Amino acid sequence: MPRRQKYKKWGSQCLLILIPLLIVITLMLQRYNNSLNEFLNIFRESSDMQMKQSDGPCKVKLSCPEDQFSFFIQSGAANVVPPKVCLQNELVLGSALNNAGFGINIVLINGKTAEVTKTNHFDMYSGEVKPLIEFLQSIEDGSVVLMVSYDEPSSKLTEEARKLISELGSSVVHSLSFRDNWVFVGGKGAVMKSNFEKHIKNDHNNNKYENWPELIDLQGCIPKYLE
């Protein structure tokens, strides 16, 4: 009898340990499954986009008047699909060119000739804001500036950096927050706010990818700077 009671007590103690352990393992598996499903959904959407773009990475073909040039920009999707920038129906920033990265991606264009002068990207989560500020301060008058977000564009943005972007014509940059999606076209020397800007807030209740909002794109024709 004492031995039987001892085994019974030992069994009860094992159950007290195993039940919480099983609960923890179940929760971890559920979380892993949700993350895996999120990744697969993004990957599936990315594959669908690639199939639709079989004629090239710039799926939207625009025709603009001679005194304007066309653009197509697309933010990143979560932290899986990089952003892209197309100019005159040619890719100038994207994964195919290996020049896109996390944070804020920027393409500078000569506003008179529509030639790309610089491309760069600045990690606003694990990077520093100083290189971005120096880049923004170096932009010459008459330049057209295209910006697209990827993953997280705002954590390291200081008031100085936001002000410099606002002076390029952005109306949204002062309210840009953690993991928002954002695309913007402006210019150095602009005298008014840009009409080419879109912004989607990171909202867990409305996000397409759980922790990120859906990607956004923007297209149009930009007037060339006059002499």
N, C-alpha and C positions, 0 to 999 in steps of 0.2 A: 504493500500500500504506500509506504513512504516514497518508494522509487516511482510509483505511478504518479503521485502528487508532484514529485520533482519534475517529471517529464511534462506534466500538464502546465506547471508554472513556467518551465522553459519554453514551451510552445506558445504560451500567452505573450511572453516577452518578445519572442521572435515576431509574432503578429504585430505587436506595437511598433516594431522597427520596420517591418516589411511594408505595412500599409502606407505610412507616410512616404517611404521610398518609392513605392509604386505610383503614388500621386504625383510626386516630383518628376519621375520619368515620363509619365503620361503628359504632364504639362509641357515638358521640354520637347517631346515628340510633336505635340500640337503646334508649338511655336516654330519648330524646324519645318514642319509641313507647310505652315502659312508662308514662311519665308521662301521655301522652295516653290510653292505655287505662284508667289509674287514674281519670282525670278523667271519662271517658265512662261508666265503671261507676258512679261516684258519681252522675253526672247522670241516668243511666238509672234508678237506684234512687230518686232524688229524684222523677223523673217518675212512677214507679210509685206512690210514696207519695201524690203529689198526686191521682192518679186514684182511689186508694182513699179519699181524703178529700173526695170530690166533694160530700158533705153538709156540708162546712165544715172548717176547720183543726183542730178538736178532734174527731178521729175516734172517740175512746173516750167514750161517753156513760155516765156513772156516776150512780147514784141512792144517796144516803146518808140516814141518819136525820136528823130535824130538828135535832138538837143536834150535827151534824157537817157538814162541807162537803167536796165532792169536788175532787180535783186530778188532773191528768195532766201530767207533765213529760217532756221528751225532749232528750237532749244533741244537740249538733251532730254532723254527719257529716263527718269530716276537716276541711278548711277551705273546704268548698263549701256544705253545707246548714246554715243557722243552727238554733239550738235553738228550742224552744217551751215555753211554760207555759200551761196551761189551768186555769181556776178556775171551778167550778160550770158546766162545759161551755162556757165562754166563753174565747176567746183573750185573754190579758193580756200576753204577751210573745212576739214572733216576728217574722219578716220581713214579714208582712202589716201589722204595726203599726210597722215600722221602728224598733224599740226593742231589738233583739238585736245583740250584737257579739262580737268575739273575746275570749277569756279566760273570766272568771267572770261569768255573768249572774245577777242577783238580783232576786227579787220579794218585797216585804214586804207582809204582810197583817195587818189588825187581827184579832186572834185571837178577839174577841167577836162582831164583825159580819161577818167574812169579806170586808171591803172592802179593795181594794188601796190601799195608802198610798204606795208608792214602787216604781219599777223602775229598774235601772241595770245597766251592764256595765263590767268593768274588765279592760283588756288587760294580761295578766300576762307578755307576751313583750317588747313594745316600749314598754309604758307604765310607770307608776310604782306602787308599792304604797301610798304614803301616802294617796291618795284612797280606796282600799278600806278601809284601817284606820280612817280618819275616818268612813266610811259605817257600818262595823260598830260603832264606838263610839257612834254616834248612834241605834242601834236601841233602841226603847223596850220595856220589859217588857210581856209579853202579846202581842208580835208573833210571827207565824208567818213563817218565812224559807224560801224556796225557791231553791235554787241549781242551775245547770246549766252544764256546761263547753262550750266551743266552741274547737276547734283546740288551744290550749295554755294550760292554766290554772295552771301552777305555777312557772315560771321566776323570777318576781319575788316569790313568796310568802316572807315572812320568818317567823321563829318567832313573832313577835308576832301577825301576821295569822293564822297557823295556830291559835294558841291561842284567839284570839277566835272563830274558826269552830268550834273544838272545844267551846267553852263553849256554843255553840248546839245541841250534841248530836251533832256529827259524830265518827265513829270512824275515818274514813278520811283526813281532811285531813292528818295528820302524815306519811302515806306517799304522798301525791299527788305524782306525778312528771311529767316532760316528756311532753306529749301524751297523758296518760291521759284516759279519758272518765269523767265523774263526775256523778251527780245526787244531790241531798240535800234533805230537808225537815226543818227543826228549828224551834226557838223560843227567844226570849229569856226567860230565867227557867226554862228546862227543868231538871229535877232528875235526868234520866237520859238516856242515849244514845238517839238516834232509831232507830226501826225502819225508817224510810223513807230508805234510802241504798243506792246501787249504784255499783260502781267496776270498770272494766276497765283493766288495765295496757297500756301501749304496749309491744308485743312484736313485733319484726319477723317472727319465725317464725310468729306466730299472728294478726297483724293482718289485718283484712278489706281495708283500703285501703292496704296496703304500709307507709306511714309513720304510719298512725293505726289504732286499734282500731275495731270496729264501734260504731254509735251504740247507746245504751241508753235505755230509758224506764221510767217508774215511775208508778203510779197508786194511788189509795186514798181513804180518808175520814179527815179530820182532825177530832178532837173540838174544839169551840169552848171557849175559855177561859171558866171560870165566874166570876161576880161574886164 
